[in-house]
Amino acid sequence: MLLRSRRPRVSRILFAATLAAFVLSPCLAILAPAVAGECSDDIANLSKKRQEIIDDLNRLAMNSPNHQLDPAVSCPKLRELAEAETQLVAYLQKNKDWCMVPDEAITNITMSLGRSKMVAGRACQIAEQIKKNQEAGGLEGGAQKLPSGPL
């Protein structure tokens, strides 16, 4: 008699679980694209911001006489790029599971962030040196002034 009373409960539980899964599956199908859409929009906006900064830096380089970035002009943009990448990395790490972000994507953007910070640091350091040299009366790039007058 004891076995008989357990069977109907188990059957009812299985039936209820099956029914719930059947009823909820359309809801989950609706929810999944909403989550994916939200993640896609957020990541796209952060990536767009990053790409706009990269495009600005490329324009600066192309408009320079030797197609190289001027450290004084590019320093703020490079810092802005590093900040945009920091925001993107933070979002990806925070929402990794929710947005189903692959580890490789986070690794790649983190490496890019490291390079951006390094380049920004160097450019800003060079820009500061150039500024100090100009204030001290030297020429751009740290070259010394040649003596003037008769030799």
N, C-alpha and C positions, 0 to 999 in steps of 0.2 A: 504494500500500500504506500509506503514511503517513496519508493521509486516512481510510482505512478503520479504522485503529487508534484514531484520535481520536473518531470517531463513537460507538462503543460506550461510551467513557468519558463523553462528554457526555450520552448517553442515560441511562446509569446514574446520573449525578449528578442529572439532571432527575427521573428516576424516584424516586430517594432523597429529593430535596427535596419532591416532591409527596407521597410517602408520609409523610414526617415532618410536613408541614403537615396532612395528613389525620388523622394519629394525634394530633398535639398540639392541634388545634383544640378538642376537648372540654376539654382541660386549661386552655387559655387562657380558655375560656368560664366555667369554674369559678373561675379566678383573678380575672378582672375583677370579678365581683360581690363577691368577698371584699375586694378593694382598695377598691371603691366603698363597701362596707359599713363598713369600718374608717374611711375618711375621713368618711363621713356621721356615724358615731358620735362621732368626735373633734370634728368641727365642731359637731354638735348639742350636745355637752356644754359646749363653750366658749361657744356662743351662749346656752345656757340659763343659764349663770352670769351672763353679761352682762345678759340679760333680767330675771333676778331682782333684780339691783341697780337696774335702771331702774324696776321695779315698786316696790321699796322707796322710791326717790326720789319716785315719783308719790304713794305713800301719805303720805309726809312732807309733801308739798305740799298734798294734799287735807285733811290733819288740822290744818294751820296756819290761824290765823284769817283771813288774807288770801289763802290758797291760793298762797303763795309759799314757797320754800325758805328756811329759816333758815340762814344761812351757817355758823354754828358747828356745827349739827347735820349739815348736808349735806356739809361739807368732807371728812370721812373717807369717806363713801359715794361722793362724786364722784371721789376719788382711787382708790378701789376699782374704780369703773367704768373709769377710764382704764387701770388695770392689767389688767383683764379684756380690754379691747379691745386692749391691747398684746400680750397672749398670743394672742388670736385672729389679729391681723395677722401675728405671727411664724409661727404655724402655717400660715396660708394662703400666705405667701410661701415658706416652707421646702418645702411640699408642693404647690406650684402645679401642677407638671407631673404628679406622681404622682396627685393627686386631681382633676386637670383643672379647676382653679379658674379662672374667667374673670377677665381683667384688671380688668374693671369692678367685680367684687365686691371685689377687693383695694383698688381706688381708693376705693370707697364707704366701706368700713370704716376705711380710713386717714384719710379726711376726717372721719369721725365721731370717730375717736381724737383728731384735732387739736382739734376743737370741745370734746370732753370735757376734754382737758388745759387748754384755755383757761378753761373755766367752772370747773373745779376750782381752778385757780390764782387766779382772781378771788375765788371764794367763800372760799378759805382765807386770802387776803390781807385780805378784809373781816372775817372771823372774828378774825384776829389783831389788827386795828385795834380791833374791839369789845372784845376782851379787854384790850388795853392801856388803853383809855379807862375800862373798869370798874375796873381796878387803880389808875388815877390818880384815881378818884373821879368820873369823868364818867358820863353816862347812855349807855345803849345807842344806837348809831347816831351817836355823836360829838356829841350835843347837850350844851350846857353847862347846868349847874344854874342855876336862877333864884335870885336872892338872896332870903333869907327875912327876915321881920321887918317892922317898919313902914317905909313908904316915905316 
